[in-house]
Amino acid sequence: AAAAAAAAAAELVFCVPPQLVEQNACGEVQMFCGAWDAEGVYFYQAYRSEIADWALQHGHFGGPAWNSTRMTWIKPSLAWMLYRSGYGRKPGQERVLRIKLRHAAVAELLSRCKLCIHSPPGDENPSVSSSGSNRRRAKVTDVSTVATMDEGDLADESLESDAKPVRKAATGGSGRVQWDPERDLFSAEGRQPRALLRTRAIQIGVSGSVSEFYVENAVSIEEVTELAHAIQEAHLQKKPAAVKAKMEMLAARLPEEMPYMPQCSQADLVRLGLVAGEPAVALSRLGRGKASCK
């Protein structure tokens, strides 16, 4: 009864308001989706065995192979993690881990992040409306190029291969937030999870003090490499019906990813594109990931 009450209370606090759900469906704002409960939110990362073994043994990241100064990316979307790590088959990303953070830690982490936007071709100032003045433009798009590196010192590739270098907003902390086209956990195209072009998934990059905060606030770490391989086996089936049947067999082991509203300040929600504002407009101009609303 107590657990049910806690779950019901969490649902009231962390569920996304209907207005924002509608705006997200229209491509006007972005939505954080992931598996979460009354205690916290789950994220995924993939590492080489030396880092994974140490983390699983000690319950937190560290050890001789861990480098907190390296930019590493945490993802609440399992499908996106599987795409990024090749289902846990890429060199240096052979072990897929699921990490839980408390809700307050998630909000604090996001408060320390800058928004990174891949500029579409022909748009040198993606964060500004076309009617903005030069003064306004300078305030919003005081940007510099950043190198976003993923696990194993690999660049965290967006699907938008023709994009310009990643740009960051001048406000926020030393973490990074970027929104990439989501991947579907239940279907595949080629040898990877199918791209969902009307939906974007949040990626959170941490390094330095932000990485240290992340490490200190991990509630639990568990391995899901076997599940990643099982999903790959399902996705490699030649017929969609066979993929569906295999995935149904895995249903009990799959996360229930739901819309989630982090308890950040209104300013942080605006800055990261989670509610209406100029960053959300800039993200909507990326085109891919935007729904058509009539």
C-alpha positions in Angstrom: 0.0 0.0 0.0 2.8 2.4 0.9 4.6 1.6 -2.4 1.4 2.2 -4.4 0.8 5.5 -2.6 4.4 6.6 -3.4 4.0 5.7 -7.0 0.7 7.6 -7.2 2.3 10.7 -5.6 5.3 10.5 -8.0 3.0 10.3 -11.0 1.3 13.5 -9.9 4.7 15.3 -9.5 6.6 14.0 -12.5 4.0 13.4 -15.2 4.1 15.8 -18.1 1.1 18.2 -18.2 -1.3 17.6 -21.0 -0.6 21.0 -22.6 3.1 20.1 -23.0 2.2 16.7 -24.4 0.1 18.4 -27.0 2.9 20.9 -27.7 5.4 18.1 -28.1 3.1 16.3 -30.5 3.2 19.5 -32.6 7.0 19.7 -32.4 6.9 22.9 -30.4 8.8 21.5 -27.3 10.9 18.5 -26.5 10.0 15.7 -24.1 12.2 13.8 -21.7 11.1 10.1 -21.8 12.5 7.3 -19.8 11.8 4.6 -17.2 11.2 6.1 -13.7 9.5 5.4 -10.5 8.9 7.1 -7.1 12.6 6.9 -6.3 14.3 8.1 -9.4 15.1 7.8 -13.2 17.0 5.2 -15.1 19.8 6.0 -17.6 22.0 3.9 -19.8 25.7 3.9 -20.6 28.1 1.5 -22.4 31.7 0.9 -21.3 34.6 -1.5 -21.7 34.7 -4.3 -19.3 37.4 -2.8 -17.0 35.1 0.2 -16.2 31.9 -1.9 -16.0 33.4 -4.6 -13.7 34.7 -2.0 -11.3 31.4 -0.1 -11.2 29.3 -3.3 -10.7 31.6 -4.4 -7.9 31.7 -1.1 -6.0 28.3 0.3 -6.8 29.6 3.5 -8.4 32.0 4.5 -11.1 35.7 4.9 -10.4 38.8 2.9 -10.5 42.1 3.2 -12.5 40.3 3.3 -15.9 37.7 5.9 -15.0 38.4 9.4 -16.2 35.9 12.1 -14.9 37.4 14.7 -17.2 36.2 12.9 -20.3 32.9 13.8 -21.7 30.6 10.8 -21.3 26.9 10.6 -22.3 24.0 9.2 -20.3 20.7 8.3 -22.1 17.3 7.5 -20.6 16.3 5.9 -23.9 17.4 2.2 -24.1 16.8 2.1 -27.8 19.1 5.1 -28.4 21.8 3.4 -26.2 21.5 0.2 -28.3 21.9 2.2 -31.5 24.9 4.2 -30.1 26.7 1.1 -28.8 25.7 -1.3 -31.6 23.7 -3.4 -29.1 26.8 -3.5 -26.9 29.0 -4.8 -29.7 31.2 -1.8 -30.5 34.8 -1.8 -29.2 35.0 0.0 -25.9 31.2 -0.2 -25.4 30.7 -4.0 -24.9 29.0 -3.7 -21.5 25.7 -1.9 -21.2 24.8 -0.6 -17.8 21.6 0.8 -16.3 22.1 3.5 -13.7 19.5 5.0 -11.4 19.5 8.7 -10.2 17.2 10.2 -7.7 14.8 12.8 -9.0 16.5 15.7 -7.2 19.8 14.6 -8.7 18.4 14.6 -12.2 17.1 18.1 -11.8 20.4 19.3 -10.4 22.3 17.6 -13.2 20.1 19.3 -15.9 20.6 22.7 -14.1 24.3 22.4 -14.8 23.9 21.6 -18.5 24.1 23.8 -21.7 21.9 23.1 -24.7 23.8 21.8 -27.7 22.2 22.2 -31.2 23.3 20.7 -34.4 22.7 23.6 -36.9 20.9 22.5 -40.0 22.5 23.6 -43.3 21.9 27.2 -44.1 21.0 28.2 -40.6 24.0 29.9 -38.8 21.9 31.1 -35.9 19.5 28.3 -35.0 18.6 29.8 -31.6 17.1 33.0 -32.8 13.8 33.8 -34.5 14.2 35.4 -37.9 12.6 38.6 -36.5 15.2 38.9 -33.7 17.4 42.0 -33.6 21.2 41.8 -33.7 21.3 42.7 -30.0 18.9 40.0 -29.2 20.8 37.6 -31.4 24.1 38.2 -29.6 22.4 37.6 -26.2 20.9 34.3 -27.2 23.5 32.9 -29.5 26.8 33.7 -27.8 28.1 30.3 -28.8 31.3 28.4 -29.3 32.1 25.1 -30.9 32.4 22.2 -28.4 33.8 18.7 -28.9 31.2 16.3 -27.5 33.0 13.0 -26.9 31.2 9.7 -26.0 32.3 6.5 -24.2 35.7 5.4 -25.3 36.6 8.8 -26.7 34.2 8.3 -29.6 32.3 11.3 -31.0 28.6 11.1 -30.1 27.2 11.1 -33.6 23.8 12.6 -34.3 21.8 11.1 -37.1 22.1 14.4 -38.9 25.4 13.7 -40.6 25.1 16.8 -42.7 24.9 19.1 -39.7 27.3 21.8 -38.8 29.5 21.5 -35.7 27.7 21.2 -32.4 26.9 24.6 -30.9 26.1 25.4 -27.3 24.2 28.2 -25.6 26.2 30.6 -23.4 24.0 30.0 -20.3 24.0 26.9 -18.1 26.7 24.7 -16.5 29.5 22.6 -17.8 27.2 19.6 -18.8 25.6 19.2 -22.2 22.1 18.4 -23.4 21.4 17.5 -27.0 18.2 16.1 -28.6 18.7 13.5 -31.3 16.0 11.6 -33.3 14.7 8.8 -31.1 15.1 5.2 -31.9 12.3 2.5 -31.7 12.9 -0.3 -29.2 10.4 -2.5 -30.9 11.4 -2.4 -34.5 14.5 -2.3 -36.7 15.8 -0.9 -40.0 18.8 -2.6 -41.4 20.9 -3.7 -38.4 19.9 -1.0 -35.9 16.8 0.2 -34.1 14.5 2.1 -36.4 14.7 5.9 -36.4 11.6 7.8 -35.2 11.8 11.0 -37.1 8.9 12.7 -35.3 10.4 12.2 -31.8 13.7 13.3 -30.2 15.5 11.7 -27.3 17.5 13.6 -24.7 21.2 12.9 -24.4 23.1 14.3 -21.3 26.8 14.8 -21.5 28.8 15.0 -18.3 32.4 15.8 -17.5 34.5 17.3 -14.8 32.5 18.5 -11.7 29.2 17.4 -13.4 30.6 13.9 -13.9 31.7 13.8 -10.3 28.2 14.8 -9.2 26.7 12.1 -11.4 29.0 9.5 -9.9 28.3 10.5 -6.3 24.5 10.4 -6.9 24.1 7.0 -8.6 21.6 5.0 -6.5 22.2 1.8 -8.3 24.1 0.3 -11.2 23.1 -3.0 -13.0 24.1 -4.7 -16.1 21.8 -5.2 -19.1 24.2 -6.4 -21.7 22.4 -9.7 -22.0 19.2 -7.9 -22.7 20.9 -5.7 -25.3 22.1 -8.8 -27.1 18.6 -10.4 -26.9 17.0 -7.3 -28.5 19.6 -7.4 -31.2 18.8 -11.0 -32.0 15.1 -10.0 -32.2 15.9 -7.0 -34.5 17.9 -9.1 -36.9 14.9 -11.2 -37.8 14.2 -10.8 -41.5 10.4 -10.4 -41.2 8.6 -7.7 -39.2 6.3 -10.3 -37.8 9.3 -12.3 -36.5 10.8 -9.2 -34.9 7.5 -8.5 -33.2 7.2 -12.1 -31.9 10.7 -12.1 -30.5 10.2 -8.7 -28.8 6.9 -9.9 -27.3 8.9 -12.7 -25.7 11.2 -10.1 -24.1 8.3 -7.9 -23.0 8.7 -8.6 -19.2 12.4 -7.6 -19.3 11.9 -4.3 -21.2 11.7 -0.9 -19.5 8.5 1.1 -19.5 9.6 4.4 -20.8 7.2 7.3 -20.1 7.1 11.1 -20.5 8.9 12.7 -17.5 9.0 16.2 -16.2 12.1 16.9 -14.2 11.6 19.3 -11.3 13.9 22.0 -12.6 13.4 25.7 -12.4 11.2 27.3 -15.1 14.3 29.0 -16.4 16.1 25.7 -16.8 13.1 24.0 -18.5 13.0 26.9 -21.0 16.7 26.9 -21.6 16.8 23.2 -22.4 13.7 23.2 -24.7 11.4 21.4 -22.4 8.9 24.2 -22.3 8.1 27.0 -24.8 10.8 29.6 -25.5 13.5 30.5 -28.0 15.5 27.3 -27.4 12.4 25.2 -28.2 11.9 27.2 -31.3 15.5 26.6 -32.4 15.1 22.9 -31.8 11.9 22.8 -33.8 13.8 24.3 -36.8 16.0 21.2 -37.0 13.1 19.7 -39.0 13.7 16.0 -38.3 11.9 15.1 -35.1 9.1 17.6 -35.7 5.5 16.5 -36.1 3.1 18.1 -38.6 0.1 19.7 -36.9 -2.9 20.8 -38.8 
